[in-house]
Structures are given as structure tokens and as C-alpha cells.
């Protein structure tokens, strides 16, 4: 479980669920959540394949003691599995979060400030353990959290650079998301243990790297 600060009295949960991608499965999960008094206030589709969907449900529960029951009820749906749940102070909104990140990045006055703003905002937005930006010469330009050393980051960046699927944001290691700058002057790496990155998140990270790349061109060093 990952819990945020200043948690509200009414538990606000983000529940990540694997469920079969078939008609009615989503409705069955929603029905199970409602049966124990849970209120679904949002659903975010993180990944979808031919047979499986990975969705995040934003749920309000009347009591924290119901969390274990919530997990059991969801997993009563044939083929459904709870990957994780976490309690949050406020529910994430991927679209609004992305817009606020763009506003935050655009307020940078130098390239070094932009780099630090980028890793700080990405770490927060993706609830990551760390975020780092490598420069064109593989030097560590900016970091947030306890990042691996620059040589390890360089190996991670090189190891994923040759994969078209990683470059497109379609796949990658569960605990790592990588987004190169289009101009080749930087690589953004984000690490998160116990909370696998999904396709929608990887593509969101690539979009932020493209935005930072464009902002960088108009800033002084």
C-alpha cells in the first residue's frame, strides 16, 4: 500500500484491477464495489490488450476496515485480480495533472531549472521513487529521490533505447519508464518499485519529455 499525507477521514482509494476484457466484466466489478458501500468516482484505463484490461478505480469507502473486503469482493468476479490498492489524499486526474505539469515546466527561466522542475514534477505525478534526467554526454543533469548512480542510469537508458516497443511507450520493465528527448539531448528515467508502469503512463511520460524538449529550445543555459 502507498499512502499519501494528510489522508481524509473518508478513505479515498485508488484500486488497480486486472479484469478480462469482455462485455460486462467492468459492470460486475463496479457492482461488487457498490455492494459494500463503495462509491466509484472515477475509472482510468491504463492498459488494454486482446484479452486483459488494467483499470484503476477511484473509490470512496465508508470505513477503512472495508478495504480487505473490497479486495475479496472484486476478486470474486471471474478473471478479476487486484494488483494493488493505495490510499490517497486526493484522487489523481491524469489530464489535469498533465496540464499542470506543462504550466509548471513553462515557468522555468533556465535550462537547469527546467531539468529540475521536470524530474520533480514527474516523480510527484507518477508517485515514483525517483526520477533522473541524463544529458547528451550521459551525465546526470537533474535528479529527484534516491536515484541510481549515473553509470547505472546510463546502462538502463542504453538497454531500453534499442527497443521500438519501449520507444513507442508500449512496454518496458515494470519498475522503469524511459522517455528520450526527441532532439537527442536527454533521456528521462523514472523508477517505481511495487507499482508497475502501464502503457498509458509510459505514453504520458513520453509526451512530457517532448514538451520539455520544446521548452528547452527557447531557454538560456
Steps between C-alpha positions, in 0.01 A plus 500: 500500500618851423342764721512873449526769769202666670261219414129589520262345754308327222748258339585593141649202320654446160453132419684349203314202357575243231178385342403301194434726202150369433155662504359535850823444697536867592139516611542195721800653675311827548206307645725323751648830612155654540374197696725585795418870494786614279447800275688495168593858406731425208642230274828526312593247231875441532546219253295279275598193302308239307380321812591708807436856615680678783278768653535728801187570703474810719286383790359662813441252783292571811758327725867397477410163650325416172816502287570126537135424423519728194792302361324168563179620337678620186687171468169311519443616142621223270840592359542821706806561718604797716859590415521761775311763692623823655340765715538855374429849633351607165411299195740532205363650179736409214372771265507780757832378643655511153377856439632614836836339421517693172425826684767420759763418237422809295573722802870401500740783420812293421572153363639380832184616677289327235689173554444510876135596462453210259636229731322646804162515328535158339593335828195654667255446214592133452534425874852382416792419729742699288539688174817599315599685185815398315665749268635431153838397645333261748562736790236537770328832424232491771363252751215458749494228764769238558609432144752238385842641415557648155677190363204277592257750351706503181479120476124509559453764231719312251329169575157636413600731214515222240142384560234645266231393748665701779548798268128493417399470865346158448715303744804497725618372837229511767708723727642736238363747245729672252433799274773639271491862390427520124806720442728234649625731775351315793334187635243508779493191726246430774510216752219357712512172696189294570281712276554397136492759224223453245468604137297815563756621754794429269340698219419784738868510599606512134266794445652688795850438362393644163357807671813553709710459186311782328511728804876442529565644152382847604685517833853619581745248641 
